[in-house]
Amino acid sequence: MNLTLHPAAITAALLAIVLGLAGCGASYVNPNIIDQSQAKQRLAQDKELCKAEANNAVPPTYALDRFEFDPTIEAQAGRYVANVVEDDANQDAYTRCMHNRGWRYRK
């Protein structure tokens, strides 16, 4: 019996694995808030506030501004690195804001 996997089957299997693992990420918990319904409401508010604060501290670029139209590898690599640095700085500002509001990661 010869089993061969088609590229589409491999792609579908990998996609299922990635989507399955996507829900396994860390979440925030605030040890200062006992009531779970209050914590859920406060988390939603703080996430929006911290997102706005992070975007003010490190304004994100959107759409075509994130792409480099110069086809050279140097230009493409430079744009990629700039996007990663910007995304990391924005995420750091967001995490710092959440931490300052009492939220910690729970894995």
N, C-alpha and C positions, 0 to 999 in steps of 0.2 A: 504494500500500500504506500503510495507516494503522496504525501501531503505538501501542497505548495500554498503559500499565503500570497494573496494578491496585495499589491500596494494599498489599495483602498481598504482592505480588511485590517492591515497593519495600522494605517492612519486612524481608522475608527477605534481600534483597541487602545491606541495611545491617547486619543482624545478622551475616551471614557475614563482612563486612569487619571489623566490630568484634571478633569472635571471632578472626579471623585475625591482627589486630594485637595482641591481648592477649598472645600469646606472645613479642612483640618487646620486652618490657620489660627493664630493667636487672637484672643479677644481681650477687651479691656474690662477691668473690674476696679471698683472703688471701695476699699475696705471701710471708708467712713460712712457709706450709705448702707443701711441695713435693709430697708424696704426695697424689694426687687422691682416693683412697679415704678417706684420713684427713681431707682437707679437707671432703669431703662429709659425713662423720660429724660433724665438729666444727661445720660450718655448721648442721646440724639441731639440735645441742645449743644452740649460741649463739642461734639464732633463738628457740627456746623460752624460754631464760633471759631474753633481751632483751624478749620479749613480756610475760613476767611482770613484769619490772622496769618496763617502760613502763606496764603496767596498774596497778602500785602507785603510780607517780609521778603518773599522770593516770588515775584510775579511769574506765573508759568507762561510759556509760549504755546501757541496752538496752531493747528492746521499746517499750512505750508511753511510757516516759520521754523518748524522742526525738521525740515528736509533740506538737503544740500543738493543743488542742481549741477554743481561741478562734478563730473564723473570720475575725477581722479581719486585714488584710494586715500590719499592724504586728506583731501577735503571731506570725503565721506567719513573717515575715521575721526577727524576733528569735530564734525557735527555730532557724531555719535557720542563722543566723550563729553561735549558741551551739554547735550541732552541729559546724559546720565548724571553729571555734576549738578545740573539744575534740579532734576527730579530728587536726587539725594538731599540737597539743601532744603527743598520744599518739605520733604518727608521729615527731616530732622526738626524743622520749625514746628510742624504739626505735632510730632511726638513730644517735643519739649512743652508745648502748650498743654497737651493732654496730661503730661506728668505734673505740671504746675497746678492743674485743677484736681489733682488727687488720683488720677487714673493710672493703673499699672497693668502690664501685660499678664494675662493668665493663659497658660498653654494647655 
